Amino acid sequence: MMSRRPLAWTASWLPLAVGAFLVLVGVGTLVGAPWRYVASESVVVVTAFQILGSLSAIAVGLGVAWLEASGAHEKR
């Protein structure tokens, strides 16, 4: 009979890792400021979408991590 404990352990840290990765990607995008290198006539629109996308990545990452942390707390 196989043990299910490694699968349960993987299932608990994986959403936290995904959330942390999304937060790091969003912060990295904001710090890297890719809108400085846009060669477009609509720089303001491109800049707005890139900032909105990076802030959305941070929000989604924090939400995923928070949901997993609160769900893990309730499971115990």
C-alpha positions as a Markdown table, in Angstrom:
| # | Residue | x | y | z |
|---|---|---|---|---|
| 1 | Met | 0.0 | 0.0 | 0.0 |
| 2 | Met | 1.4 | 3.4 | -1.0 |
| 3 | Ser | 1.6 | 6.3 | 1.4 |
| 4 | Arg | -0.2 | 9.5 | 0.5 |
| 5 | Arg | 1.8 | 11.8 | 2.7 |
| 6 | Pro | 4.3 | 13.0 | 0.1 |
| 7 | Leu | 1.4 | 13.9 | -2.2 |
| 8 | Ala | -0.3 | 15.9 | 0.6 |
| 9 | Trp | 3.0 | 17.7 | 1.4 |
| 10 | Thr | 3.5 | 18.6 | -2.3 |
| 11 | Ala | -0.1 | 19.8 | -2.5 |
| 12 | Ser | 0.4 | 22.2 | 0.4 |
| 13 | Trp | 3.7 | 23.9 | -0.7 |
| 14 | Leu | 3.0 | 24.1 | -4.4 |
| 15 | Pro | 0.4 | 26.9 | -4.3 |
| 16 | Leu | 2.6 | 28.9 | -1.9 |
| 17 | Ala | 5.5 | 28.5 | -4.3 |
| 18 | Val | 3.3 | 29.6 | -7.3 |
| 19 | Gly | 2.1 | 32.6 | -5.3 |
| 20 | Ala | 5.6 | 33.6 | -4.3 |
| 21 | Phe | 6.8 | 33.2 | -8.0 |
| 22 | Leu | 4.0 | 35.4 | -9.2 |
| 23 | Val | 4.8 | 38.1 | -6.7 |
| 24 | Leu | 8.5 | 37.9 | -7.7 |
| 25 | Val | 7.6 | 38.2 | -11.4 |
| 26 | Gly | 5.4 | 41.2 | -10.7 |
| 27 | Val | 8.0 | 43.0 | -8.5 |
| 28 | Gly | 10.7 | 42.1 | -11.0 |
| 29 | Thr | 8.7 | 43.7 | -13.8 |
| 30 | Leu | 8.1 | 46.8 | -11.9 |
| 31 | Val | 11.8 | 47.1 | -10.9 |
| 32 | Gly | 13.0 | 46.3 | -14.4 |
| 33 | Ala | 10.7 | 49.0 | -15.9 |
| 34 | Pro | 10.4 | 47.5 | -19.4 |
| 35 | Trp | 8.3 | 50.4 | -20.6 |
| 36 | Arg | 11.5 | 52.5 | -20.8 |
| 37 | Tyr | 12.4 | 50.5 | -23.9 |
| 38 | Val | 9.1 | 50.7 | -25.8 |
| 39 | Ala | 9.5 | 52.1 | -29.3 |
| 40 | Ser | 5.8 | 52.8 | -29.9 |
| 41 | Glu | 3.7 | 55.8 | -30.6 |
| 42 | Ser | 1.4 | 54.9 | -27.7 |
| 43 | Val | 3.9 | 54.7 | -24.9 |
| 44 | Val | 1.4 | 55.8 | -22.3 |
| 45 | Val | -1.0 | 53.0 | -23.2 |
| 46 | Val | 1.8 | 50.4 | -23.3 |
| 47 | Thr | 3.2 | 51.6 | -20.0 |
| 48 | Ala | -0.2 | 51.5 | -18.3 |
| 49 | Phe | -0.9 | 48.0 | -19.5 |
| 50 | Gln | 2.6 | 46.8 | -18.3 |
| 51 | Ile | 2.2 | 48.4 | -14.9 |
| 52 | Leu | -1.4 | 47.0 | -14.6 |
| 53 | Gly | -0.2 | 43.6 | -15.6 |
| 54 | Ser | 2.6 | 43.5 | -13.1 |
| 55 | Leu | 0.4 | 44.8 | -10.3 |
| 56 | Ser | -2.2 | 42.1 | -11.2 |
| 57 | Ala | 0.5 | 39.4 | -11.0 |
| 58 | Ile | 1.4 | 40.6 | -7.5 |
| 59 | Ala | -2.2 | 40.7 | -6.5 |
| 60 | Val | -2.9 | 37.2 | -7.9 |
| 61 | Gly | 0.2 | 35.8 | -6.3 |
| 62 | Leu | -0.6 | 37.2 | -2.9 |
| 63 | Gly | -4.2 | 35.9 | -3.2 |
| 64 | Val | -3.0 | 32.4 | -4.1 |
| 65 | Ala | -0.6 | 32.3 | -1.2 |
| 66 | Trp | -3.1 | 33.8 | 1.2 |
| 67 | Leu | -5.8 | 31.3 | 0.2 |
| 68 | Glu | -3.4 | 28.4 | 0.6 |
| 69 | Ala | -2.2 | 29.7 | 4.0 |
| 70 | Ser | -5.7 | 30.2 | 5.3 |
| 71 | Gly | -6.9 | 26.8 | 3.8 |
| 72 | Ala | -3.9 | 25.0 | 5.4 |
| 73 | His | -4.7 | 26.6 | 8.7 |
| 74 | Glu | -8.3 | 25.5 | 8.6 |
| 75 | Lys | -7.3 | 21.9 | 7.6 |
| 76 | Arg | -5.3 | 21.5 | 10.9 |
